[in-house]
Amino acid sequence: MDRRQKRTRDAIYSAFAKLLTQESYSTITVKEIIDLANVGRSTFYSHFETKDDLLDSISDDLFEHVFITQGKGESHEHSESTTLKEQLAHFAYHAKTNPLYNELLTSSSSSYFYDHLKKRLIAFFGDGLHFKNATIPTSFLSESVVSGFLNILSYWLNDGMKETPEELETYFEATIGPILA
């Protein structure tokens, strides 16, 4: 992607994110996005097929870094987050330092981002989650643990991020950790 395309994509992302903080995802129109981004309709559609495609793209770009397990010179802790507990602290770090994370995950449309994030977390950890109770289906336990993770993150964001990311790791370990092997 050349610089001009990146600037256009960034303008569309920024407009979309701003609109998400003001109204529900379902009410946002492509026209509102392109007007705020100051781009043409054909330009929008050259980057995204639909508004849903834009949502997936912004979610992927926003969360992609967090799913990279190999450190690539990041200058913060948890750059090699390989456990779900470490991922919670990593997300918390980004939410605390990147206003876009916080805005999108606390907006009225946050459920779309949490749903996307939930699918990514389950896919990312896949068979890597091991549980103490082998009689309960792994898919059920994975769903429960990831949902618990997202609930802790959501609570923390909506409560004003009073705890440190490391404290969230401790809370996660105390509440969800007991079912993990």
N, CA, C and O of each residue as an XYZ file, in Angstrom:
724
protein
N       0.853     -1.178      0.000
C       0.000      0.000      0.000
C       0.901      1.244      0.000
O       1.781      1.374      0.851
N       0.681      2.144     -0.943
C       1.499      3.355     -0.971
C       0.989      4.365      0.064
O      -0.048      4.164      0.695
N       1.744      5.451      0.217
C       1.416      6.450      1.250
C       0.041      7.081      1.047
O      -0.682      7.320      2.015
N      -0.313      7.346     -0.179
C      -1.607      7.962     -0.463
C      -2.748      7.026     -0.059
O      -3.725      7.454      0.555
N      -2.613      5.753     -0.408
C      -3.630      4.770     -0.030
C      -3.708      4.630      1.481
O      -4.798      4.510      2.042
N      -2.546      4.646      2.146
C      -2.531      4.529      3.608
C      -3.206      5.741      4.249
O      -3.968      5.593      5.205
N      -2.932      6.934      3.729
C      -3.584      8.148      4.259
C      -5.097      8.074      4.084
O      -5.852      8.443      4.984
N      -5.533      7.596      2.928
C      -6.967      7.463      2.661
C      -7.588      6.460      3.624
O      -8.633      6.723      4.218
N      -6.939      5.308      3.774
C      -7.444      4.280      4.684
C      -7.489      4.817      6.112
O      -8.462      4.591      6.832
N      -6.441      5.525      6.521
C      -6.404      6.111      7.865
C      -7.533      7.130      8.059
O      -8.131      7.197      9.132
N      -7.821      7.916      7.030
C      -8.909      8.897      7.118
C     -10.254      8.191      7.275
O     -11.103      8.629      8.052
N     -10.443      7.100      6.537
C     -11.688      6.329      6.647
C     -11.783      5.698      8.034
O     -12.839      5.745      8.665
N     -10.682      5.107      8.514
C     -10.659      4.523      9.865
C     -11.006      5.577     10.909
O     -11.844      5.351     11.781
N     -10.358      6.720     10.809
C     -10.566      7.783     11.790
C     -12.015      8.258     11.786
O     -12.617      8.444     12.845
N     -12.569      8.452     10.603
C     -13.969      8.883     10.503
C     -14.901      7.832     11.099
O     -15.827      8.157     11.842
N     -14.647      6.582     10.769
C     -15.475      5.481     11.269
C     -15.384      5.401     12.798
O     -16.401      5.266     13.479
N     -14.169      5.483     13.326
C     -13.986      5.420     14.784
C     -14.697      6.581     15.470
O     -15.329      6.399     16.511
N     -14.593      7.770     14.890
C     -15.271      8.930     15.476
C     -16.786      8.733     15.482
O     -17.455      9.016     16.476
N     -17.312      8.248     14.371
C     -18.756      7.998     14.299
C     -19.193      6.938     15.308
O     -20.270      7.043     15.896
N     -18.359      5.920     15.508
C     -18.699      4.862     16.468
C     -18.797      5.390     17.896
O     -19.537      4.838     18.712
N     -18.063      6.445     18.199
C     -18.153      7.014     19.544
C     -19.386      7.896     19.700
O     -19.763      8.262     20.813
N     -20.011      8.235     18.569
C     -21.168      9.126     18.608
C     -22.498      8.419     18.405
O     -23.532      8.882     18.885
N     -22.471      7.293     17.690
C     -23.720      6.591     17.410
C     -23.472      5.096     17.261
O     -22.329      4.646     17.179
N     -24.532      4.359     17.228
C     -24.449      2.908     17.115
C     -23.979      2.491     15.728
O     -24.285      3.148     14.733
N     -23.241      1.404     15.673
C     -22.744      0.860     14.409
C     -23.871      0.679     13.397
O     -23.726      1.010     12.221
N     -24.980      0.154     13.867
C     -26.089     -0.159     12.950
C     -26.679      1.078     12.287
O     -27.287      0.965     11.222
N     -26.519      2.248     12.883
C     -27.098      3.461     12.301
C     -26.121      4.229     11.413
O     -26.530      5.133     10.684
N     -24.855      3.885     11.467
C     -23.841      4.580     10.662
C     -23.993      4.166      9.198
O     -24.153      2.986      8.886
N     -23.940      5.144      8.323
C     -24.037      4.865      6.892
C     -22.680      5.106      6.227
O     -21.831      5.826      6.752
N     -22.503      4.490      5.072
C     -21.288      4.719      4.296
C     -21.189      6.195      3.927
O     -20.094      6.758      3.910
N     -22.315      6.819      3.635
C     -22.318      8.250      3.304
C     -21.736      9.085      4.443
O     -20.942      9.994      4.203
N     -22.125      8.782      5.678
C     -21.571      9.522      6.819
C     -20.061      9.328      6.907
O     -19.318     10.271      7.179
N     -19.619      8.106      6.675
C     -18.183      7.806      6.756
C     -17.414      8.584      5.698
O     -16.408      9.226      5.999
N     -17.888      8.525      4.466
C     -17.135      9.189      3.390
C     -17.198     10.709      3.515
O     -16.243     11.402      3.164
N     -18.306     11.222      4.009
C     -18.397     12.672      4.213
C     -17.393     13.127      5.262
O     -16.683     14.112      5.059
N     -17.332     12.414      6.379
C     -16.412     12.787      7.454
C     -14.958     12.559      7.051
O     -14.078     13.333      7.428
N     -14.704     11.500      6.288
C     -13.338     11.204      5.832
C     -12.926     12.074      4.652
O     -11.748     12.147      4.302
N     -13.906     12.731      4.044
C     -13.667     13.571      2.876
C     -13.070     12.769      1.714
O     -12.086     13.169      1.092
N     -13.704     11.620      1.448
C     -13.313     10.788      0.311
C     -14.561     10.467     -0.502
O     -15.682     10.591     -0.008
N     -14.365     10.063     -1.724
C     -15.486      9.720     -2.590
C     -15.993      8.311     -2.324
O     -15.295      7.478     -1.745
N     -17.198      8.069     -2.750
C     -17.820      6.744     -2.583
C     -16.990      5.660     -3.273
O     -16.776      4.589     -2.706
N     -16.522      5.933     -4.498
C     -15.726      4.925     -5.206
C     -14.404      4.668     -4.489
O     -13.895      3.548     -4.514
N     -13.849      5.687     -3.854
C     -12.619      5.500     -3.078
C     -12.884      4.579     -1.894
O     -12.104      3.669     -1.612
N     -13.993      4.828     -1.206
C     -14.345      3.953     -0.082
C     -14.443      2.511     -0.560
O     -13.858      1.610      0.042
N     -15.183      2.294     -1.643
C     -15.411      0.928     -2.134
C     -14.170      0.310     -2.779
O     -14.125     -0.905     -2.973
N     -13.176      1.110     -3.111
C     -11.923      0.524     -3.590
C     -11.114     -0.049     -2.422
O     -10.234     -0.886     -2.623
N     -11.418      0.405     -1.206
C     -10.740     -0.100     -0.007
C     -11.571     -1.157      0.731
O     -11.016     -2.103      1.291
N     -12.886     -0.997      0.731
C     -13.770     -1.870      1.509
C     -15.009     -2.202      0.696
O     -15.589     -1.325      0.056
N     -15.414     -3.454      0.718
C     -16.610     -3.857     -0.020
C     -17.886     -3.383      0.660
O     -18.851     -3.000     -0.002
N     -17.879     -3.411      1.995
C     -19.065     -3.048      2.775
C     -18.634     -2.376      4.076
O     -17.450     -2.332      4.409
N     -19.615     -1.857      4.796
C     -19.350     -1.300      6.122
C     -18.863     -2.414      7.068
O     -18.011     -2.174      7.922
N     -19.402     -3.617      6.912
C     -18.955     -4.751      7.726
C     -17.494     -5.091      7.446
O     -16.743     -5.440      8.357
N     -17.100     -4.985      6.181
C     -15.708     -5.210      5.803
C     -14.805     -4.181      6.483
O     -13.716     -4.516      6.949
N     -15.257     -2.937      6.540
C     -14.515     -1.883      7.241
C     -14.389     -2.231      8.719
O     -13.311     -2.088      9.298
N     -15.472     -2.684      9.334
C     -15.434     -3.075     10.749
C     -14.426     -4.200     10.977
O     -13.638     -4.143     11.921
N     -14.445     -5.216     10.120
C     -13.479     -6.313     10.247
C     -12.058     -5.809     10.074
O     -11.157     -6.210     10.811
N     -11.857     -4.943      9.116
C     -10.521     -4.430      8.830
C      -9.972     -3.599      9.988
O      -8.824     -3.774     10.395
N     -10.792     -2.701     10.514
C     -10.319     -1.867     11.620
C     -10.072     -2.732     12.858
O      -9.137     -2.476     13.617
N     -10.901     -3.747     13.063
C     -10.700     -4.661     14.189
C      -9.398     -5.440     14.014
O      -8.606     -5.555     14.949
N      -9.184     -5.967     12.822
C      -7.951     -6.711     12.564
C      -6.723     -5.828     12.773
O      -5.767     -6.237     13.432
N      -6.748     -4.626     12.217
C      -5.604     -3.728     12.363
C      -5.392     -3.327     13.813
O      -4.258     -3.257     14.286
N      -6.476     -3.067     14.507
C      -6.386     -2.631     15.895
C      -5.817     -3.728     16.795
O      -4.992     -3.456     17.667
N      -6.258     -4.959     16.579
C      -5.859     -6.040     17.475
C      -4.683     -6.866     16.969
O      -4.145     -7.685     17.715
N      -4.275     -6.671     15.725
C      -3.243     -7.524     15.134
C      -1.964     -7.575     15.963
O      -1.425     -8.653     16.212
N      -1.489     -6.434     16.382
C      -0.245     -6.391     17.150
C      -0.314     -7.280     18.394
O       0.665     -7.932     18.758
N      -1.454     -7.298     19.022
C      -1.596     -8.045     20.263
C      -1.494     -9.549     20.023
O      -1.146    -10.304     20.930
N      -1.796     -9.980     18.804
C      -1.750    -11.406     18.506
C      -0.405    -11.867     17.964
O      -0.237    -13.043     17.642
N       0.547    -10.960     17.863
C       1.885    -11.343     17.428
C       2.648    -11.800     18.662
O       2.823    -11.031     19.608
N       3.104    -13.049     18.656
C       3.772    -13.583     19.842
C       5.277    -13.398     19.804
O       5.940    -13.519     20.834
N       5.817    -13.113     18.656
C       7.253    -12.898     18.581
C       7.536    -11.414     18.734
O       7.003    -10.600     17.980
N       8.377    -11.052     19.710
C       8.704     -9.647     19.931
C       9.330     -9.049     18.685
O      10.239     -9.641     18.102
N       8.868     -7.913     18.280
C       9.398     -7.253     17.081
C       9.911     -5.873     17.464
O       9.696     -4.897     16.745
N      10.593     -5.802     18.605
C      11.171     -4.538     19.018
C      10.187     -3.620     19.713
O      10.446     -2.422     19.828
N       9.056     -4.151     20.184
C       8.117     -3.302     20.903
C       8.801     -2.790     22.161
O       9.668     -3.454     22.729
N       8.403     -1.617     22.578
C       9.082     -0.996     23.704
C       8.262     -1.089     24.985
O       8.450     -0.280     25.893
N       7.367     -2.049     25.072
C       6.574     -2.193     26.279
C       6.571     -3.647     26.732
O       6.885     -4.564     25.973
N       6.208     -3.820     27.990
C       6.123     -5.180     28.523
C       5.031     -5.953     27.808
O       4.157     -5.366     27.170
N       5.086     -7.250     27.915
C       4.076     -8.146     27.337
C       4.101     -8.147     25.813
O       3.091     -8.442     25.174
N       5.270     -7.812     25.221
C       5.327     -7.833     23.766
C       5.344     -9.259     23.239
O       5.141     -9.471     22.043
N       5.583    -10.243     24.101
C       5.528    -11.640     23.687
C       4.488    -12.375     24.529
O       4.801    -13.373     25.178
N       3.274    -11.889     24.517
C       2.189    -12.439     25.313
C       1.755    -13.779     24.736
O       1.163    -13.841     23.659
N       2.055    -14.846     25.462
C       1.735    -16.170     24.947
C       0.672    -16.888     25.764
O       0.193    -17.941     25.342
N       0.293    -16.361     26.903
C      -0.782    -16.967     27.677
C      -1.964    -16.003     27.704
O      -1.802    -14.801     27.492
N      -3.133    -16.533     27.961
C      -4.321    -15.683     28.010
C      -4.172    -14.631     29.110
O      -4.595    -13.487     28.938
N      -3.587    -15.008     30.213
C      -3.357    -14.076     31.314
C      -2.456    -12.919     30.852
O      -2.730    -11.759     31.158
N      -1.399    -13.232     30.128
C      -0.512    -12.190     29.616
C      -1.210    -11.332     28.565
O      -0.956    -10.131     28.467
N      -2.097    -11.959     27.775
C      -2.841    -11.207     26.758
C      -3.723    -10.143     27.420
O      -3.854     -9.035     26.899
N      -4.325    -10.475     28.561
C      -5.167     -9.508     29.258
C      -4.344     -8.274     29.605
O      -4.785     -7.149     29.369
N      -3.167     -8.473     30.156
C      -2.313     -7.332     30.498
C      -1.890     -6.577     29.244
O      -1.799     -5.349     29.256
N      -1.633     -7.305     28.169
C      -1.233     -6.668     26.913
C      -2.363     -5.791     26.364
O      -2.121     -4.653     25.961
N      -3.585     -6.309     26.346
C      -4.732     -5.509     25.916
C      -4.911     -4.300     26.827
O      -5.171     -3.192     26.358
N      -4.772     -4.522     28.125
C      -4.928     -3.430     29.083
C      -3.888     -2.344     28.838
O      -4.196     -1.154     28.899
N      -2.660     -2.758     28.561
C      -1.613     -1.789     28.253
C      -2.027     -0.929     27.053
O      -1.929      0.297     27.100
N      -2.487     -1.577     25.981
C      -2.865     -0.822     24.788
C      -4.092      0.053     25.034
O      -4.154      1.177     24.537
N      -5.048     -0.434     25.777
C      -6.240      0.367     26.075
C      -5.865      1.601     26.877
O      -6.460      2.665     26.709
N      -4.886      1.456     27.741
C      -4.482      2.579     28.581
C      -3.667      3.606     27.795
O      -3.716      4.798     28.097
N      -2.922      3.152     26.795
C      -2.027      4.056     26.067
C      -2.544      4.474     24.690
O      -2.032      5.427     24.103
N      -3.552      3.772     24.169
C      -4.089      4.092     22.847
C      -5.564      4.456     22.995
O      -6.400      3.576     23.199
N      -5.886      5.724     22.897
C      -7.279      6.150     23.099
C      -8.282      5.450     22.178
O      -9.446      5.286     22.543
N      -7.838      5.035     20.983
C      -8.754      4.371     20.060
C      -9.268      3.056     20.642
O     -10.454      2.749     20.516
N      -8.391      2.275     21.279
C      -8.827      1.034     21.936
C      -9.931      1.355     22.923
O     -11.014      0.770     22.885
N      -9.636      2.295     23.807
C     -10.581      2.639     24.865
C     -11.894      3.143     24.278
O     -12.965      2.724     24.717
N     -11.831      4.028     23.302
C     -13.046      4.586     22.699
C     -13.903      3.498     22.061
O     -15.116      3.454     22.267
N     -13.273      2.628     21.291
C     -14.038      1.612     20.580
C     -14.578      0.531     21.515
O     -15.677      0.016     21.306
N     -13.806      0.191     22.543
C     -14.231     -0.875     23.447
C     -15.190     -0.390     24.533
O     -15.719     -1.195     25.299
N     -15.413      0.912     24.600
C     -16.407      1.424     25.552
C     -17.547      2.139     24.846
O     -18.444      2.668     25.502
N     -17.527      2.165     23.526
C     -18.592      2.839     22.767
C     -19.873      2.012     22.805
O     -19.879      0.869     23.261
N     -20.945      2.604     22.322
C     -22.217      1.880     22.271
C     -22.144      0.698     21.305
O     -22.984     -0.201     21.353
N     -21.148      0.701     20.440
C     -20.968     -0.389     19.474
C     -19.888     -1.376     19.905
O     -19.426     -2.180     19.095
N     -19.488     -1.324     21.149
C     -18.381     -2.161     21.617
C     -18.642     -3.657     21.429
O     -17.696     -4.432     21.287
N     -19.901     -4.067     21.427
C     -20.197     -5.498     21.287
C     -19.656     -6.055     19.971
O     -19.261     -7.219     19.915
N     -19.632     -5.242     18.911
C     -19.075     -5.700     17.635
C     -17.584     -5.992     17.769
O     -17.086     -6.976     17.221
N     -16.867     -5.125     18.506
C     -15.433     -5.322     18.686
C     -15.155     -6.494     19.627
O     -14.222     -7.267     19.407
N     -15.958     -6.617     20.662
C     -15.777     -7.749     21.571
C     -16.062     -9.074     20.870
O     -15.361    -10.060     21.100
N     -17.086     -9.106     20.015
C     -17.374    -10.334     19.262
C     -16.208    -10.702     18.353
O     -15.807    -11.863     18.269
N     -15.679     -9.701     17.682
C     -14.530     -9.933     16.798
C     -13.328    -10.409     17.617
O     -12.637    -11.359     17.246
N     -13.103     -9.741     18.713
C     -11.986    -10.083     19.587
C     -12.137    -11.486     20.165
O     -11.161    -12.229     20.269
N     -13.352    -11.841     20.536
C     -13.616    -13.176     21.088
C     -13.256    -14.261     20.078
O     -12.598    -15.243     20.423
N     -13.689    -14.083     18.836
C     -13.354    -15.064     17.795
C     -11.855    -15.161     17.599
O     -11.307    -16.254     17.455
N     -11.191    -14.012     17.593
C      -9.735    -14.005     17.405
C      -9.025    -14.686     18.564
O      -8.082    -15.448     18.348
N      -9.464    -14.423     19.792
C      -8.823    -15.040     20.965
C      -8.998    -16.556     20.957
O      -8.044    -17.293     21.208
N     -10.199    -17.017     20.673
C     -10.444    -18.461     20.639
C      -9.603    -19.105     19.552
O      -9.020    -20.168     19.767
N      -9.534    -18.471     18.382
C      -8.719    -19.014     17.289
C      -7.233    -18.943     17.621
O      -6.478    -19.862     17.304
N      -6.813    -17.854     18.257
C      -5.402    -17.651     18.586
C      -4.897    -18.709     19.563
O      -3.815    -19.270     19.390
N      -5.697    -18.970     20.586
C      -5.265    -19.943     21.588
C      -5.605    -21.370     21.201
O      -4.940    -22.315     21.624
N      -6.645    -21.517     20.394
C      -7.011    -22.835     19.884
C      -6.899    -23.929     20.924
O      -7.530    -23.882     21.979
N      -6.081    -24.914     20.600
C      -5.887    -26.052     21.507
C      -4.859    -25.752     22.593
O      -4.494    -26.642     23.361
N      -4.391    -24.511     22.662
C      -3.379    -24.144     23.648
C      -3.920    -23.981     25.054
O      -3.148    -23.930     26.011
N      -5.231    -23.899     25.194
C      -5.827    -23.805     26.530
C      -6.038    -25.218     27.068
O      -6.624    -26.071     26.400
N      -5.561    -25.444     28.256
C      -5.709    -26.754     28.890
C      -6.464    -26.571     30.200
O      -6.208    -25.640     30.963
N      -7.401    -27.486     30.437
C      -8.299    -27.341     31.569
C      -8.151    -28.492     32.549
O      -7.809    -29.612     32.168
N      -8.414    -28.198     33.818
C      -8.308    -29.207     34.872
C      -9.400    -30.256     34.759
O      -9.156    -31.427     35.050
N     -10.597    -29.868     34.344
C     -11.720    -30.793     34.283
C     -11.905    -31.283     32.841
O     -12.425    -30.562     31.990
N     -11.477    -32.499     32.590
C     -11.535    -33.045     31.225
C     -12.927    -33.546     30.848
O     -13.151    -33.931     29.701
N     -13.865    -33.549     31.796
C     -15.202    -34.052     31.480
C     -16.092    -33.002     30.818
O     -17.116    -33.335     30.222
N     -15.697    -31.735     30.925
C     -16.463    -30.651     30.304
C     -15.862    -30.399     28.924
O     -14.641    -30.336     28.783
N     -16.710    -30.255     27.907
C     -16.182    -30.035     26.546
C     -15.233    -28.826     26.484
O     -15.518    -27.766     27.041
N     -14.122    -29.011     25.805
C     -13.115    -27.962     25.668
C     -13.699    -26.711     25.032
O     -13.355    -25.598     25.431
N     -14.577    -26.876     24.047
C     -15.160    -25.703     23.387
C     -15.972    -24.866     24.379
O     -15.949    -23.637     24.322
N     -16.683    -25.529     25.280
C     -17.460    -24.823     26.301
C     -16.530    -24.065     27.250
O     -16.767    -22.898     27.562
N     -15.477    -24.735     27.703
C     -14.544    -24.098     28.629
C     -13.787    -22.953     27.959
O     -13.562    -21.913     28.579
N     -13.391    -23.139     26.694
C     -12.696    -22.061     25.972
C     -13.587    -20.829     25.866
O     -13.148    -19.704     26.104
N     -14.832    -21.061     25.508
C     -15.796    -19.958     25.411
C     -15.952    -19.265     26.767
O     -15.988    -18.036     26.834
N     -16.041    -20.033     27.828
C     -16.214    -19.467     29.170
C     -15.000    -18.658     29.605
O     -15.142    -17.563     30.149
N     -13.815    -19.190     29.369
C     -12.590    -18.504     29.788
C     -12.395    -17.215     28.993
O     -12.083    -16.172     29.569
N     -12.577    -17.282     27.681
C     -12.406    -16.083     26.855
C     -13.478    -15.049     27.201
O     -13.184    -13.854     27.240
N     -14.700    -15.479     27.450
C     -15.755    -14.545     27.866
C     -15.394    -13.895     29.196
O     -15.600    -12.695     29.377
N     -14.860    -14.674     30.118
C     -14.408    -14.121     31.398
C     -13.309    -13.091     31.204
O     -13.311    -12.034     31.836
N     -12.379    -13.409     30.331
C     -11.293    -12.483     29.982
C     -11.874    -11.154     29.483
O     -11.481    -10.080     29.938
N     -12.812    -11.250     28.544
C     -13.403    -10.039     27.970
C     -14.243     -9.278     28.991
O     -14.295     -8.049     28.949
N     -14.894     -9.982     29.901
C     -15.662     -9.316     30.965
C     -14.749     -8.532     31.887
O     -15.073     -7.414     32.289
N     -13.602     -9.119     32.225
C     -12.638     -8.424     33.083
C     -12.129     -7.171     32.372
O     -12.047     -6.098     32.970
N     -11.786     -7.318     31.090
C     -11.304     -6.178     30.317
C     -12.371     -5.091     30.222
O     -12.072     -3.913     30.413
N     -13.606     -5.475     29.930
C     -14.703     -4.515     29.813
C     -14.953     -3.806     31.146
O     -15.112     -2.586     31.183
N     -14.986     -4.565     32.228
C     -15.194     -3.962     33.548
C     -14.113     -2.920     33.821
O     -14.404     -1.804     34.252
N     -12.875     -3.297     33.565
C     -11.742     -2.416     33.838
C     -11.836     -1.123     33.020
O     -11.625     -0.034     33.552
N     -12.151     -1.244     31.733
C     -12.275     -0.065     30.872
C     -13.400      0.848     31.348
O     -13.227      2.063     31.441
N     -14.547      0.256     31.647
C     -15.715      1.048     32.052
C     -15.605      1.591     33.463
O     -16.346      2.501     33.835
N     -14.688      1.044     34.260
C     -14.476      1.510     35.632
C     -13.358      2.547     35.715
O     -12.961      2.944     36.810
N     -12.855      2.981     34.577
C     -11.862      4.047     34.578
C     -10.410      3.587     34.633
O      -9.521      4.394     34.906
N     -10.154      2.313     34.382
C      -8.791      1.769     34.315
C      -7.969      2.100     35.566
O      -6.836      2.570     35.459
N      -8.529      1.860     36.724
C      -7.870      2.190     37.992
C      -6.715      1.249     38.315
O      -5.716      1.664     38.902
N      -6.852     -0.010     37.932
C      -5.824     -0.995     38.225
C      -4.774     -0.999     37.114
O      -5.035     -0.564     35.993
N      -3.597     -1.493     37.442
C      -2.548     -1.637     36.435
C      -2.822     -2.896     35.608
O      -3.567     -3.771     36.048
N      -2.237     -2.994     34.435
C      -2.379     -4.226     33.655
C      -1.922     -5.466     34.435
O      -2.507     -6.541     34.300
N      -0.891     -5.310     35.235
C      -0.403     -6.436     36.024
C      -1.404     -6.848     37.110
O      -1.528     -8.031     37.428
N      -2.106     -5.877     37.670
C      -3.150     -6.207     38.643
C      -4.279     -6.979     37.965
O      -4.862     -7.882     38.565
N      -4.587     -6.629     36.726
C      -5.615     -7.371     35.992
C      -5.193     -8.819     35.793
O      -6.021     -9.726     35.882
N      -3.913     -9.042     35.525
C      -3.410    -10.416     35.410
C      -3.701    -11.191     36.690
O      -4.131    -12.343     36.649
N      -3.459    -10.542     37.827
C      -3.705    -11.171     39.124
C      -5.189    -11.480     39.312
O      -5.541    -12.559     39.787
N      -6.058    -10.542     38.944
C      -7.497    -10.763     39.052
C      -7.941    -11.919     38.164
O      -8.739    -12.762     38.574
N      -7.416    -11.947     36.948
C      -7.742    -13.021     36.013
C      -7.309    -14.363     36.597
O      -8.065    -15.335     36.583
N      -6.099    -14.397     37.102
C      -5.569    -15.638     37.686
C      -6.449    -16.107     38.850
O      -6.687    -17.305     39.008
N      -6.926    -15.169     39.654
C      -7.740    -15.536     40.820
C      -9.142    -16.003     40.421
O      -9.707    -16.886     41.067
N      -9.704    -15.416     39.361
C     -11.087    -15.746     39.014
C     -11.207    -16.831     37.954
O     -12.064    -17.707     38.070
N     -10.380    -16.793     36.940
C     -10.489    -17.743     35.837
C      -9.408    -18.814     35.908
O      -9.616    -19.951     35.484
N      -8.276    -18.445     36.439
C      -7.122    -19.352     36.502
C      -7.379    -20.719     37.109
O      -6.801    -21.703     36.647
N      -8.238    -20.819     38.143
C      -8.438    -22.127     38.759
C      -8.961    -23.235     37.831
O      -8.786    -24.417     38.127
N      -9.593    -22.868     36.728
C     -10.078    -23.947     35.836
C      -9.054    -24.315     34.771
O      -9.211    -25.309     34.061
N      -7.986    -23.491     34.665
C      -6.932    -23.783     33.686
C      -5.894    -24.729     34.296
O      -5.541    -24.614     35.469
N      -5.423    -25.654     33.482
C      -4.381    -26.584     33.965
C      -3.025    -25.969     33.761
O      -2.012    -26.583     34.098
